[in-house]
Amino acid sequence: MAEPTPAVRVSTLELFFDLVFVFTITQLATTLAEHLDLATFGNVLLILAVVWWMYSGYAWLTNAVAPNSTTRRTLLLTGMAGFLVMALAIPEAFGEYGWLFGVSYLVVNVVHTLLFRTAGPGARTALRLLGPLNILAALLVLTGGLVPEPWRHLLWIAAPLVQISSSYLHRIDMHTIAAGHFAERHGLVVIIAIGESIIAIGAGFAGVHLGPNEILVAVLGLCVAYYLWWFYFAGDDSRAERVLAGAEDPRRRARLALQAWGYAHYPILLGIVVASVGIKKTVGHTTEPLHWPQALALSGGVALYLLGHAAFLAKLRLRGAYHRILCALAVLAVIPLGHLMAIYQLVAVVVIMVAAAIIEDIPEVRRSGSSAISDFGRTAPHE
């Protein structure tokens, strides 16, 4: 496959695309908040699986095909429209608007295939198998929107299975990954999703009297979002990019891209969705006990995010994976506090995240301090 079009930075059009995609994350959070039960959570898992797969497909696409022509930009706009309509249909994706979600998803897949074909003969060879399998998955989702249960859910479950299989059935080494662009693109979608979670939390304050407890929840919710950012972006993102860039074998680089930025980012985004729902459920109920599903969402969302990032680091053989696993376990351990009083659990989650960040940062601070003292000693004038 030909080398990807040079792209040092993510284009503003790609950022625009990401903003539209993240609307699906907002819709998933809203849907789960309205019906916080196992059935809805299962639906969220399935919807996020198929939506994230195609977002990843577009990230791989623009890594190889820069949207630098009118035809490519028009096709990308059509894909964005498909994502927007899919997002609008999410609350009833397993109900009245299942067909609409399916049609939009099919459009997203067809556009993806057409755009990849503009990358050259190598891309067309790779898509001989990948393209039809993606279309097959989209047709399964569409058919699922037209048939009754239990076939609807069975077809939806089959769709991500086909997609995952496709990544092992075609020659993944035919994809050439531009590490800087690829890592930046995924980092941007994570930070946008975290930002959207704050908006979702803020929407929960509509019609709520802003007293001291409500303000405290808002600040603590911001702290949770900040430390979600910290665990991902406080140096690990740049180290991860260097690992990807250093993978000289095309097959290994493509596998790293798929497993670390594809599969491991799924629980990261799912964690953002669930955590925002958990925090939203504390609004207006700070001094009341949370029901178990709400308490589980609050701690479980943060834990999912941390475990996803632990998997990301482990795949890239970077330090910090065990640290995040321990932090996730500690966050899960405070779930019973929420059943006593909502604010207890929220405060405990923030304290654990702060402590974990400090503990992880201490060795780095010491190394930086030692390096600075050493450099000063070498450069200081001698009398």
C-alpha positions, -999 to 999 in steps of 0.1 A, spaced: 0 0 0 13 35 -8 26 57 19 -1 79 35 -4 114 24 19 134 47 0 148 76 20 163 105 -11 175 123 -47 166 124 -67 189 101 -95 211 113 -119 191 92 -109 160 110 -115 178 143 -149 189 131 -156 152 123 -146 142 158 -170 168 173 -198 152 154 -187 117 164 -186 126 201 -222 136 199 -228 98 199 -210 96 232 -233 123 246 -264 105 234 -252 72 249 -247 90 283 -281 106 281 -298 73 272 -281 54 300 -289 82 325 -326 79 317 -327 41 321 -298 30 344 -303 -8 342 -285 -38 328 -306 -39 296 -298 -4 286 -262 -8 296 -260 -39 273 -275 -18 245 -249 9 251 -221 -17 249 -234 -28 215 -240 7 201 -206 19 212 -189 -12 198 -202 -7 162 -199 31 163 -164 31 177 -153 6 151 -163 29 123 -148 59 140 -116 40 142 -120 32 105 -122 68 96 -92 76 118 -72 50 98 -87 64 66 -76 100 72 -42 87 83 -38 74 48 -60 97 28 -58 134 37 -92 152 30 -74 177 7 -98 177 -23 -134 187 -29 -144 151 -36 -128 138 -4 -142 166 17 -177 161 3 -175 123 10 -162 130 46 -191 155 51 -215 127 40 -199 104 66 -203 131 92 -240 133 83 -243 96 88 -228 98 123 -251 127 132 -282 109 122 -270 77 140 -265 98 171 -300 112 169 -314 77 166 -294 62 195 -322 66 222 -345 44 200 -318 23 182 -334 -8 195 -369 5 191 -387 28 167 -356 42 150 -336 10 146 -341 12 108 -328 48 108 -298 40 128 -291 10 104 -295 31 72 -272 58 86 -246 32 96 -247 17 62 -241 52 47 -211 56 70 -196 23 59 -202 29 22 -186 64 23 -156 49 42 -151 23 15 -154 49 -13 -129 72 4 -104 45 10 -105 36 -27 -91 71 -35 -59 62 -17 -45 42 -46 -42 6 -59 -28 -7 -26 -58 5 -7 -81 -11 -32 -64 -44 -27 -67 -42 11 -104 -33 8 -113 -63 -13 -120 -82 19 -122 -55 45 -148 -34 26 -173 -62 21 -170 -74 57 -177 -38 70 -207 -36 47 -219 -70 59 -217 -57 95 -237 -27 86 -263 -48 69 -266 -69 100 -272 -38 121 -298 -25 95 -316 -59 94 -315 -59 132 -335 -27 131 -362 -43 110 -368 -76 127 -383 -84 161 -365 -98 192 -346 -120 198 -333 -116 162 -326 -79 167 -301 -83 194 -286 -115 179 -279 -96 146 -264 -66 166 -241 -90 184 -230 -106 152 -220 -72 137 -190 -64 160 -180 -101 158 -177 -97 120 -158 -65 124 -133 -79 148 -128 -109 126 -121 -87 96 -91 -72 112 -75 -107 114 -87 -119 80 -71 -92 58 -35 -82 55 -32 -56 82 5 -49 72 -8 -32 40 -18 -2 62 10 23 67 5 42 100 17 78 104 23 76 142 21 113 151 -11 119 133 -27 86 145 -19 92 182 -30 129 180 -63 120 164 -72 95 191 -60 118 218 -82 146 205 -113 124 205 -106 114 242 -103 150 253 -134 160 234 -153 131 250 -141 142 285 -153 178 277 -186 165 265 -190 146 298 -187 179 317 -214 193 295 -236 162 302 -230 167 339 -238 204 336 -271 196 319 -281 177 350 -281 210 369 -311 223 348 -338 234 373 -317 225 403 -312 252 430 -275 260 433 -266 257 469 -233 248 485 -238 210 479 -246 215 443 -216 237 437 -194 211 455 -207 184 432 -199 205 402 -163 211 414 -158 175 423 -172 164 389 -146 188 372 -119 172 394 -128 137 382 -127 149 345 -93 166 352 -78 134 365 -92 114 337 -73 139 315 -42 136 337 -40 98 335 -41 99 297 -22 130 288 4 136 315 32 123 294 19 88 285 4 100 252 37 113 239 55 81 251 29 60 234 34 79 201 71 72 203 65 35 208 42 34 177 67 54 157 95 31 168 78 0 155 96 -4 122 79 -36 111 46 -26 93 27 -55 106 37 -49 143 29 -11 139 -5 -19 125 -13 -44 152 -2 -19 179 -25 7 163 -54 -17 163 -50 -32 197 -38 -1 217 -57 27 200 -86 6 188 -95 -21 213 -81 -4 245 -98 29 237 -132 12 238 -133 9 276 -117 43 279 -147 59 261 -172 36 278 -157 47 311 -163 84 302 -199 76 294 -206 57 326 -187 80 349 -206 111 336 -239 92 343 -228 84 378 -218 120 386 -250 133 370 -270 111 394 -255 128 424 -268 162 414 -295 173 437 -290 142 459 -256 149 476 -268 141 511 -290 112 501 -279 76 496 -274 64 460 -291 34 447 -267 6 439 -268 10 401 -260 47 405 -231 41 429 -218 14 406 -219 38 377 -200 65 395 -171 42 405 -174 17 377 -171 44 350 -138 57 365 -126 21 369 -134 12 333 -115 42 321 -84 33 342 -85 -3 332 -88 6 296 -58 29 299 -39 2 318 -45 -22 288 -33 6 265 0 10 284 5 -27 288 1 -33 251 28 -7 245 49 -20 273 49 14 291 50 19 329 19 27 348 -4 -2 340 -4 -18 374 -7 16 391 -40 22 372 -53 -13 380 -47 -6 417 -64 28 415 -94 12 397 -97 -14 425 -96 13 451 -122 33 433 -145 3 432 -140 -4 469 -157 29 478 -190 20 461 -206 12 495 -200 48 506 -224 60 480 -251 38 495 -246 58 527 -244 92 511 -237 103 476 -212 130 484 -191 105 505 -185 83 474 -178 113 451 -153 128 475 -136 94 480 -133 89 443 -116 123 438 -93 117 468 -82 83 454 -75 98 420 -55 127 434 -35 103 456 -28 80 427 -17 109 405 7 122 432 21 87 439 27 81 402 43 115 397 68 114 427 94 93 409 92 116 378 96 147 400 126 132 418 142 123 384 136 158 371 149 173 403 181 152 402 186 160 365 182 197 372 207 197 400 231 177 379 228 201 350 232 231 373 264 215 387 278 210 352 270 245 340 277 266 372 308 288 371 337 276 392 356 301 413 
